[in-house]
Amino acid sequence: MASTASAELIGATPALRRLYVIRFVFAAAWAALLLVSGSELTLGTKLLLFLYPAFDVAAAVVDARSARAAGPVKGLYANMAASALAAVGVGVASTSGVADVLRVWGAWAVVSGLIQLLVGVARRPMGGQWAMILSGGISVLAGATFIRSATQDDPSLTTLAGYATLGGIFFLVSAIRLSRSTPRS
C-alpha cells in the first residue's frame, strides 16, 4: 500500500512541477503589468486584479486533477472556492476604490495562505513543499498587511505586485525542489 501511494506521488510530481513553473511565469508577468498600470483603477487594472484570483482557480483545478490519485484534494477545492469568491469580490470592490480592493485581496490572501500552508504540509512526502508552506504563512501575514494598508490615506495597489512576485518565486523554488526530489528511473 505504501509503495502504491509513493508511486502515485511520484506520478503527480511532473505535472505539479510544470504547473508551478507556469504559475511563476504568470505571477511575474502579472506583477510587471500591474506595476506598469500603477494604482489607478483603469479598466485594464481592474481586469488584471480580477485575472489573478481567476487564474488561481484554474491552476487549482489543474492541480486537483493531476493530484487526485496522489492524495486528498479537499484543500484544493477550498482554494478554488476562496479564489472564485475573491475574483468576484475584487471585481465588485474595484468599482469602489483601491482601499476596498486591498481589503478583499487581503482577506483572500489570509484564507488562501492558510489553505496553501495546509496543502503544503499534507504534500510533504512528495518533497519540494517547504517553499509552499513558507509561502502560505507569508501570504497570511501579507493579507493582514493589505487590510491594514487599506486604512492609509493614499493606499496603493503596487504592493500587490511584490506579493505576486514573491509568490511566483516560491512556486519556482518548489518546482526546482520537486525536480531534485523526484527519483530518476
WOWO-V577184 format. One record per residue. N is the residue number from 0. SS is DSSP state (2 for helix, 1 for strand, 0 for the rest). PHI is phi in degrees with one decimal (none if undefined). PSI is psi in radians with two decimals (none if undefined). Layout:
N_SS_PHI_PSI ; N_SS_PHI_PSI
This chain:
0_0_none_-0.76 ; 1_2_-64.8_-0.66 ; 2_2_-69.5_-0.56 ; 3_2_-65.5_-0.80 ; 4_2_-62.5_-0.71 ; 5_2_-64.0_-0.73 ; 6_2_-65.0_-0.66 ; 7_2_-66.5_-0.70 ; 8_2_-61.9_-0.78 ; 9_2_-63.7_-0.69 ; 10_2_-65.1_-0.55 ; 11_2_-82.1_-0.31 ; 12_2_-60.7_-0.82 ; 13_2_-60.7_-0.70 ; 14_2_-65.2_-0.72 ; 15_2_-66.7_-0.70 ; 16_2_-60.5_-0.82 ; 17_2_-61.0_-0.76 ; 18_2_-61.1_-0.74 ; 19_2_-64.1_-0.67 ; 20_2_-66.0_-0.75 ; 21_2_-61.4_-0.71 ; 22_2_-65.1_-0.64 ; 23_2_-62.4_-0.87 ; 24_2_-60.4_-0.78 ; 25_2_-61.0_-0.83 ; 26_2_-61.5_-0.73 ; 27_2_-65.3_-0.79 ; 28_2_-65.1_-0.76 ; 29_2_-60.9_-0.80 ; 30_2_-61.7_-0.75 ; 31_2_-61.9_-0.77 ; 32_2_-64.6_-0.67 ; 33_2_-66.7_-0.70 ; 34_2_-62.5_-0.69 ; 35_2_-65.8_-0.67 ; 36_2_-77.7_-0.38 ; 37_0_76.8_-2.75 ; 38_0_-101.8_0.14 ; 39_0_-78.1_2.38 ; 40_0_-87.1_1.20 ; 41_0_-78.0_3.00 ; 42_2_-59.1_-0.73 ; 43_2_-62.6_-0.73 ; 44_2_-66.2_-0.73 ; 45_2_-60.8_-0.71 ; 46_2_-64.0_-0.76 ; 47_2_-59.9_-0.77 ; 48_2_-62.9_-0.66 ; 49_2_-70.8_-0.68 ; 50_2_-64.0_-0.63 ; 51_2_-62.1_-0.96 ; 52_2_-67.6_-0.53 ; 53_2_-64.6_-0.71 ; 54_2_-63.5_-0.65 ; 55_2_-62.0_-0.66 ; 56_2_-61.1_-0.87 ; 57_2_-61.3_-0.72 ; 58_2_-64.6_-0.69 ; 59_2_-66.9_-0.60 ; 60_2_-64.1_-0.83 ; 61_2_-62.0_-0.77 ; 62_2_-60.5_-0.80 ; 63_2_-63.2_-0.70 ; 64_2_-65.3_-0.71 ; 65_2_-77.4_-0.45 ; 66_2_-95.3_-0.11 ; 67_2_-52.0_-0.75 ; 68_2_-76.8_-0.32 ; 69_2_-91.8_-0.06 ; 70_0_150.8_-2.96 ; 71_0_-66.2_2.49 ; 72_0_-122.4_0.22 ; 73_2_-57.2_-0.69 ; 74_2_-62.0_-0.64 ; 75_2_-68.0_-0.66 ; 76_2_-65.6_-0.69 ; 77_2_-63.3_-0.69 ; 78_2_-64.8_-0.70 ; 79_2_-58.8_-0.80 ; 80_2_-64.3_-0.80 ; 81_2_-62.8_-0.73 ; 82_2_-71.0_-0.63 ; 83_2_-64.4_-0.76 ; 84_2_-62.6_-0.69 ; 85_2_-64.9_-0.71 ; 86_2_-59.7_-0.81 ; 87_2_-66.5_-0.79 ; 88_2_-61.2_-0.73 ; 89_2_-66.5_-0.69 ; 90_2_-60.2_-0.77 ; 91_2_-69.3_-0.79 ; 92_2_-63.6_-0.52 ; 93_0_-67.3_-0.26 ; 94_0_-81.4_-0.26 ; 95_0_-99.2_-0.58 ; 96_0_146.2_2.99 ; 97_2_-61.4_-0.72 ; 98_2_-59.3_-0.76 ; 99_2_-67.3_-0.64 ; 100_2_-61.5_-0.79 ; 101_2_-63.7_-0.63 ; 102_2_-64.6_-0.82 ; 103_2_-65.3_-0.81 ; 104_2_-61.1_-0.72 ; 105_2_-62.4_-0.79 ; 106_2_-61.5_-0.73 ; 107_2_-64.1_-0.73 ; 108_2_-62.0_-0.68 ; 109_2_-65.0_-0.90 ; 110_2_-65.7_-0.85 ; 111_2_-68.3_-0.54 ; 112_2_-64.3_-0.75 ; 113_2_-62.4_-0.73 ; 114_2_-64.2_-0.80 ; 115_2_-60.8_-0.72 ; 116_2_-59.6_-0.82 ; 117_2_-66.7_-0.71 ; 118_2_-64.9_-0.73 ; 119_2_-61.2_-0.74 ; 120_2_-63.9_-0.74 ; 121_2_-65.0_-0.49 ; 122_0_-93.9_0.12 ; 123_2_-52.1_-0.66 ; 124_2_-61.4_-0.38 ; 125_2_-73.3_-0.45 ; 126_0_89.0_2.85 ; 127_0_68.1_0.32 ; 128_0_-102.4_-0.14 ; 129_2_-59.8_-0.62 ; 130_2_-66.6_-0.62 ; 131_2_-69.7_-0.65 ; 132_2_-65.5_-0.82 ; 133_2_-63.2_-0.75 ; 134_2_-60.6_-0.72 ; 135_2_-61.2_-0.77 ; 136_2_-64.0_-0.74 ; 137_2_-65.5_-0.63 ; 138_2_-60.9_-0.70 ; 139_2_-60.8_-0.82 ; 140_2_-65.8_-0.73 ; 141_2_-63.4_-0.71 ; 142_2_-58.7_-0.77 ; 143_2_-62.6_-0.65 ; 144_2_-65.9_-0.71 ; 145_2_-62.6_-0.74 ; 146_2_-62.4_-0.76 ; 147_2_-66.9_-0.69 ; 148_2_-68.2_-0.34 ; 149_0_-65.4_-0.33 ; 150_0_-88.0_-0.10 ; 151_0_-69.0_2.82 ; 152_0_-63.6_-0.69 ; 153_0_-132.2_1.29 ; 154_0_-65.1_2.62 ; 155_0_-126.3_2.51 ; 156_0_-83.0_-0.24 ; 157_2_-63.5_-0.40 ; 158_2_-64.7_-0.43 ; 159_2_-66.6_-0.51 ; 160_2_-65.8_-0.71 ; 161_2_-64.3_-0.70 ; 162_2_-60.8_-0.81 ; 163_2_-65.8_-0.71 ; 164_2_-62.6_-0.83 ; 165_2_-62.8_-0.74 ; 166_2_-60.6_-0.72 ; 167_2_-62.4_-0.71 ; 168_2_-62.9_-0.71 ; 169_2_-62.8_-0.66 ; 170_2_-63.9_-0.73 ; 171_2_-63.8_-0.77 ; 172_2_-59.3_-0.76 ; 173_2_-63.7_-0.68 ; 174_2_-61.9_-0.76 ; 175_2_-65.2_-0.77 ; 176_2_-63.8_-0.66 ; 177_2_-63.9_-0.63 ; 178_2_-62.4_-0.68 ; 179_2_-77.7_-0.49 ; 180_2_-89.7_-0.16 ; 181_0_-79.5_2.17 ; 182_0_-63.7_2.41 ; 183_0_-85.5_2.44 ; 184_0_-114.5_none
